[in-house]
Amino acid sequence: TFDPDNSTDQATEDTTIAVMDLEITKSSDFDVYKPSSTVQYLITVANHGPADASGVVVTDNLPAFKQAVYLSDTGGCTKAGVVLTCSLGDIQGGDAKTFSVYVKIKGSQGTVTNTATISAYSPFDWNTANNSSTRVILVKGGV
């Protein structure tokens, strides 16, 4: 049938897609340590937005037990083996959260590697290239 008024044949709707950009950065208080020293790892999680991130979780793969012993953290984390899981809750767009993880270096010399990753329940993280951070420190005598 013929439609005498085709001005009502189209509709438009604006849709907002919520995205965020979480970034994790892992650092330590020093670059070089003596055996039996305590290392303070500083973990910073930033949400570059624009959307708020909900259910943010940091997974920290601690150094192997033969290299270091976990002591404590300030992030309310739980530990299973050498994996630390830290639930940070929600982080608004443009905000950041920081916490520390403390480990004691065992007597061996060489490098100690520690990697942490970030994830969130929602929304979509459009840049996953900055969702992991690795810190390598050097352990040697006479520092």
Wavefront OBJ file of the C-alpha trace (Angstrom):
o trace
v 0.000 0.000 0.000
v 0.975 3.543 -0.619
v 2.258 5.610 2.366
v 1.257 9.235 1.849
v 3.488 10.469 4.763
v 7.007 9.027 4.661
v 8.311 11.492 7.282
v 7.476 8.937 9.986
v 9.323 6.041 8.350
v 12.641 6.665 10.137
v 13.694 6.887 13.757
v 16.991 7.822 15.410
v 18.324 7.213 18.876
v 21.594 8.233 20.493
v 23.354 5.448 22.375
v 26.178 5.972 24.808
v 28.666 3.134 25.109
v 30.407 3.092 28.480
v 34.160 2.491 28.186
v 37.087 2.882 30.534
v 40.849 2.592 30.409
v 42.354 0.922 33.469
v 46.116 1.152 33.910
v 48.288 -0.616 36.472
v 51.775 0.480 37.454
v 54.078 -1.498 39.729
v 57.206 0.034 41.262
v 59.439 -0.633 44.260
v 61.162 1.524 46.827
v 64.626 0.657 45.401
v 66.143 -0.953 42.292
v 68.822 -3.019 44.094
v 68.473 -4.908 47.410
v 70.675 -6.896 49.765
v 69.684 -10.492 50.499
v 67.178 -10.671 53.413
v 65.888 -7.130 52.677
v 62.220 -6.172 52.702
v 60.892 -4.910 49.369
v 57.958 -2.514 49.241
v 56.132 -2.857 45.942
v 53.808 0.057 45.209
v 50.827 -0.799 42.984
v 48.804 2.035 41.452
v 45.592 1.434 39.534
v 44.279 4.393 37.517
v 41.001 4.643 35.648
v 41.495 7.029 32.754
v 37.744 6.807 32.127
v 35.558 8.214 30.986
v 33.256 5.604 32.585
v 33.508 4.358 36.161
v 35.023 0.889 36.620
v 33.182 -1.575 38.829
v 34.531 -4.696 40.480
v 38.212 -3.811 40.002
v 40.571 -6.681 40.885
v 44.375 -6.788 40.952
v 46.048 -10.179 40.576
v 49.656 -10.086 41.747
v 51.875 -13.031 40.827
v 54.366 -12.855 43.663
v 57.991 -13.909 43.221
v 58.675 -17.630 43.595
v 58.926 -18.798 47.213
v 62.608 -19.683 46.723
v 63.260 -15.971 45.937
v 60.988 -14.087 48.339
v 58.456 -14.536 51.134
v 55.199 -12.555 51.235
v 54.906 -10.466 54.419
v 51.829 -8.233 54.104
v 49.873 -5.746 51.998
v 47.772 -2.616 52.480
v 45.183 -3.518 49.822
v 43.076 -6.016 51.782
v 44.295 -8.824 49.535
v 43.925 -12.584 49.885
v 46.783 -14.977 49.147
v 46.631 -18.443 47.575
v 50.050 -19.949 46.919
v 52.090 -17.222 45.224
v 49.037 -15.357 43.874
v 47.670 -12.305 45.657
v 44.117 -11.229 44.757
v 43.137 -7.690 45.708
v 39.526 -6.521 45.300
v 39.588 -2.734 45.023
v 35.856 -2.221 44.427
v 34.835 0.631 42.143
v 37.145 3.313 40.717
v 35.552 6.392 39.205
v 36.750 7.740 35.870
v 39.767 9.971 36.475
v 40.563 8.460 39.904
v 43.255 6.061 41.109
v 43.926 3.738 44.037
v 47.331 2.798 45.424
v 48.449 0.102 47.848
v 51.664 -1.624 48.920
v 52.815 -5.246 48.962
v 55.746 -6.245 51.178
v 57.984 -9.249 50.550
v 61.257 -10.355 52.164
v 64.041 -11.334 49.793
v 65.632 -14.675 50.556
v 69.383 -15.193 50.529
v 69.807 -15.779 46.786
v 71.333 -13.186 44.477
v 70.123 -12.280 40.994
v 66.899 -10.819 39.656
v 63.460 -11.079 41.215
v 60.434 -10.566 38.966
v 56.963 -9.548 40.135
v 53.976 -9.044 37.797
v 50.531 -7.640 38.570
v 47.490 -7.446 36.291
v 44.203 -5.548 36.508
v 40.654 -6.424 35.497
v 37.159 -5.082 36.138
v 33.652 -6.460 35.983
v 32.433 -3.614 33.778
v 32.394 -1.655 31.529
v 34.546 -2.417 28.492
v 38.274 -1.594 28.808
v 39.234 -0.304 25.363
v 43.003 -0.335 26.027
v 44.263 -3.595 27.534
v 47.919 -2.903 26.677
v 48.368 -1.200 30.091
v 46.567 -3.863 32.167
v 49.785 -5.562 33.293
v 52.938 -4.272 34.952
v 56.165 -6.122 35.774
v 58.857 -4.965 38.171
v 62.298 -6.599 38.080
v 64.694 -5.868 40.939
v 68.307 -6.900 41.464
v 69.512 -8.680 44.590
v 73.203 -8.513 45.337
v 75.507 -8.228 48.325
v 77.168 -5.025 49.515
v 74.417 -2.585 48.514
l 1 2 3 4 5 6 7 8 9 10 11 12 13 14 15 16 17 18 19 20 21 22 23 24 25 26 27 28 29 30 31 32 33 34 35 36 37 38 39 40 41 42 43 44 45 46 47 48 49 50 51 52 53 54 55 56 57 58 59 60 61 62 63 64 65 66 67 68 69 70 71 72 73 74 75 76 77 78 79 80 81 82 83 84 85 86 87 88 89 90 91 92 93 94 95 96 97 98 99 100 101 102 103 104 105 106 107 108 109 110 111 112 113 114 115 116 117 118 119 120 121 122 123 124 125 126 127 128 129 130 131 132 133 134 135 136 137 138 139 140 141 142 143
